[in-house]
């Protein structure tokens, strides 16, 4: 049975849990860690994934059921490797599964697959979503039915390579060296509204601002607060909360805004560092309880490329302030 702060899945290694309530049931869409022995050089190549499984739970205290493999890289015509953190959304009775993968040129793109059930299987579109790049797709559907895609990831996520609007590699530089430094403004995540079809962009991807308490852009050197990867958006009391990972400082943090596309003002920390290098999450309300889904490396004894998904209740005050969680395993 599922319990807070314990692995939800033990049969395979899972990470990057995107949790949703569809048709009164909890569905979790994680990535599937296969792992390898490659060195952690900042490229992310030691995070090896080829397919996706979906897990369902009747309630928070129920057992997580593996609905099976719902998509494999071999089924995606344009993809070559690295099926990293996914997300899912629904509209008009159809379910959409969003995933990153490297194309045949080694450039990360965002793909989408379509299904009739939240448990899959999902049939991929023949090509990636035009105009997309980098990793970690997250989709937020607002109360008015408008849907938004959020993407972005530094280092292995290739966000630094898109500073000119085109993919520009910088061979010979270590991870992060080809991005802003010091007091320069930090790189930002990208977002765009989706078309009604949920498989294409209604506008070009654009950066969304994350500001400090003085309204200034967060600096590249502010690694405790600047965006690294793992976007998520939830809505609470009419306001929008953009949360993300700080990457090399290993925090989950959040910022508040008045619209789904920001600008967002940094508010605070959600989760202290977990066991393992990465941290990635989702925030969802289930039967009146707000929950944080996250991952760590407890099952593998700390191997950062072999992770497991968990959840914990989340305290959110009336003004939207989130109480920082200290993980049980660090």
N, C-alpha and C positions, 0 to 999 in steps of 0.2 A: 504494500500500500504506500502511496505517496506521503511523504512527510516533509515539512519545511527543512531546508538546508541539508538535505540528503539527496544523493543521486536519484533522479527520476527514472533513468534508464541505465541498466547495468550490462545488457547483452552486447552492446556495441558502444564505441566512444562517440559522444555527441557534443556539440558546441553551438554557440551563437543562437540561443533559443528565441524564436519569434512566436509568442503565444497570442491566441485569439479565442474568442467565444463565438462559435458558429452554430446556429440551430440548437442553442441551449447546451452545447457540449464544448469542452476545452480541447483545442487542437494546438500542438506545439510543432513548429517547423524549424528544426535545427540543421546545422551542417553535420557531416558524418566524417569524423577523424579516422583516417587509415594510418597516418603517420609514416615517417621514414627516418633515416639516420643522417639526413643532410644537416649541415651546420647552420645554426641560427645566425645568418649574416645580415638580417634586416630585409631580405628579399621576400620572406614568407614561404620559400620553397620547401621548408620542413613541415608546413601545414599541407598535407596531401589529402585531397578529397575527390571522389569520382562520382558520387551519387547522393541521393537524398531519401530519407525515410520520414514519414509523418507519424506522430504519436498522439493518441487521443486519451482523454480522461473524462469519466462521467462527472467527477467532482474533484475538488482539491485533495481529498483524502482517498481517492480511488487509485487503482493501479494504472500506470501508463501502458497503453496497448500499442504495440508496434503495428501500424497499418501496412507495413511493407515498403519496399522500394517504390518510389513514385516517379523518379526521373534519374537517368544515368547520362553521363557525358557522351556516351556512344550514340545516344538517341538525339543529340542536339547537333544539327548539321554544321553550324558555324563554329562550334566550340572545340578547343583542343585539350584543355586541362583546367584544374583548380576550380571546382564547384564549391565556392566559399559561402559565406553567410547569406541565407535566403529570407524571404518574407512571403506573406500571402494576403489576399484581400478578396472580397466578394462584392458583386453587384448584379442585381436582377437575376438572382438564382444561379449565376455562374461563378466559378472560383478561379482565381488567378494566382499563379505561383511565380514569384520573381526571384531571379538568381543571377549571381555574377559568374563569369567564366572568362578565361583567356580565349581570344579568337585565334585564327590560324597564324596570325602575325605576332602572337604573344601579348596582345593588348587586351586589358580587361574591358569587357562590355557587360551590359545588363540584358538578360534574356527574360522572356515570360512564357509560361506554359499554361494551358487552359484545361479545366476539368469540370465535371458536373457534380463533384462531391468534394467537400473539404478534405477528405482522406485520399484524394487522388484516385487513379493515376492521372497525371497531367501530360497533355500533348504539347510539345514545344512549338512555338512559332518558327517558321523556316529560317528567319534571320534574327539577329539581336535588335533591340529597340533602337531605331535610328536616332542618332544624336546623343547616345549614352556612352559613358566611360566610367572608369574606376570601379569601386566595389561597394558592398554592404547596402543593397537596396532596402529601403523601408517605405511602406505605403500607408498613408493616413487618409481615411475616408471621413470627411467632415459630416456634420449633421445635415447639411444641405445636399449631400450626395456627391459633392465635388471631391475628387481624389488627387493626392499629391505624392510624387515620388521623391525620395531623398537618397542621395548617394555620396560616397566619399571615403577615402582612406589614404593616409600617408604611407610612405616607405613602400612596402610590397603592394600596397593598394594603388600606387602609381599616380596619386593626386599631384605630386610635384611636377610630373611630366606634362601637365596640361596648363601650365601658367600662361602660355602664349595663345591658347585656344586650339592648338594642335599638339599632337603627341610628339614630344622631343625627349629623346633619351640622353642621358649624361653618363656615358661609360667612364669608369675609373673613379667615380665618386661613391662614397659610402652612403648608406641609407640616410636621408635627411639632409645631406650636404648640398643637394641641388635645390633646396627650398629656402624660404626666408630665414634669416638669422637675427639673433639679438632683439633689438627694439623694432625691427620691421614687423608690420602686421602679419599675423599668422595666416596660413592658408585656411580657406573656409570650405565647408561642405556645399554641395550643389543640390538644387531642388527644382521641380517644375510641376505644373498641373498636368494631369493625364487627360487624354480625350475620353469621351464617353465609352469608347470601346475598351478602355483599360489596358490596351496593349501598345499604345503609342503616346508620344508627348504632344500636348496641346501648345507647347511653347518650348523654346530652347532652354536647356538647363542653365540656371543662374546661381550665383553664390548667394547664400543667406548669411546675414551679418550676425555675429555674436559679439556683444559689447560688454565692457566691464561696468562697474557701478557708476562710473563717471561718463558713460556714453561713448567711451573710446574703444576702438577695435582691440581685441586681445592680441598681445604681442607673441612673436614666435618663441621668445625665451620664457614665456609664462606657461611652462609645460604642465603645471598643476591644473590649468584651466582651459588651455587652448584645445581645439578640436583635433582629434587624431583619426578616429573611425567610429563605426557602430552607431549610426543615427537611429533615433526613435522619437516619435511624437505622440503625446497623449493630450487630451483636453480635460480641463478641470475647472468648474465654475466659470465657464465662458472664456477662459484663457488657454493659451497653447504652450505646451512645455516640450522643448527640444532637449533631448538627453543624448549623451554620447560618451565614448571612452577617450581618455587622455593618453592612451597608448603607453609610452615608455615610463610614465609615472603611475600607471596602473589604477587610475580612479575611474568610477562612473560619476558623471556630473550632469547638471541640468541648467537650462536657461529658460526665461519666461518671455512670451510675446503676446501681442494682441491679434496677430493674424497667423495662419499656417505657414507663411513664408517669411515671418519675422518682420523687422529685426527682433532679435532675442537678447535679453540682458541676463548675464550670468547670475545664478542664484545660489548654488551650493553643491555639495557633494552628496551623492546617493549611496555609493558603496565604496568602502575601503578596499585595498588590494586583496585579491584572492590568491590561493596557491596556484602558481603558474603565471606565465608572462602576460597573457592576454586577459581582457575582460570585455564582455559583450552581453547585451541584455534586451529585454522588452518589459513594458509596464502595461498592465491590463487590469480592469476591474472585473472581478468574478463574484457574483452573488453578493454584491455590496462590499466586498473586500478588495482593496487594491493590492496587487501582487507584483513583485519583481522577479522575473525569470532571468537567471544568469548562469554562468558556468565556472568551474574551476578544474583542477587536475587531481582531485582526491583519488579517484579510482586507479590512476596510473602511478600513484606515488610521487606526483609532482612533475611528470613529463608534460611540458607545456604544449606539445603537439598531439597529446592524447587526453582529451578533456571529457567532462560529463556535465549535463545540464541539471539545474536545481531551481527551486523557487523559494521565496520567503515573503511573508506578509509585509506590506509597506505602509508606514504611517504618513498620511498626508493631512496637514492642517487645513483649516477652512480657507486660509489665504494662499494655499498651494504649496506651502513650505513642506519639503520632504525631510523626514528624520533620517539621518545618515545611518546606514546599516554597517555593522562590523561583521564580516563573515565568520562562521563558526570554524572554518578551516582556512588557515593562512599559511 
